[in-house]
Amino acid sequence: MTTHPRPAGPSISAAALDLFRKVSTATLTTQMFKRGFRNVYVRRATRLTITATGNLVGPAFTMRYIPAREDLDHLGVFADPEHPQRKGVETVPPGSVLVADCRGEDGVASNGEILTTRLWKRGVAGFVSDGPVRDSHVIAKLPFPVYCAGGAPPLNLVRHHAVDLNIPIGCGGVPVYPGDIIVGDEEGVVVIPLERAEEVAVDAWEQEQLEAFVLERIRNGAALPGTYPPSDSTRAAYEEWRRKQ
């Protein structure tokens, strides 16, 4: 097993994390598109938990699976506390998001009720996987954000061998580096490179304020030309509106 800490470098402020809790993933994909990033939406990871409200936000702590091999992947491996899946659950930092690379494999679980409950009780921000989970009907009711590819009863050992922690992975077709900011809402999960996160958070918040103003005008009968996208006069009206808020 390989575990790699992220090299010292950019960090993100508490204020930026708070802004990510207030903006939509749709807005974030637009902001990333403006910066040339087209592949930030994690496919096959939809929100399972119905009682966990608000956005999932936190830095990524990653786990990588490769295909299972019968002589290595048997029930006895779970007795070893160094087993990467078990160690990942016990070492992902509170406030982080455990992100699992399951290669899009949809025939086995990537997590279950007991491990998910442990993540919740440890203060982890959430769990994201491009594979299913088992005990999905129970996990769906936990106050803990889980995004995955639905439910599947077989245990992970049937097709997965957990091999690495906190290294660059692919999840749902998106590259995820340790420390990247994960944001999830009712529509899905996006990945924001840590180096861009601070500016993206601020610009996403500003975009949503402008769009709230635009939407109010549309509801009042304004036509799209000059309103959306906003013309200079619409932007000037928006600035005046902002000053009065």
Summary of the structure (lengths in Angstrom):
residues: 245
radius of gyration: 20.1
end to end distance: 53.7
largest distance: 69.1
contacts: 820
relative contact order: 0.23
helix: 35%
strand: 22%
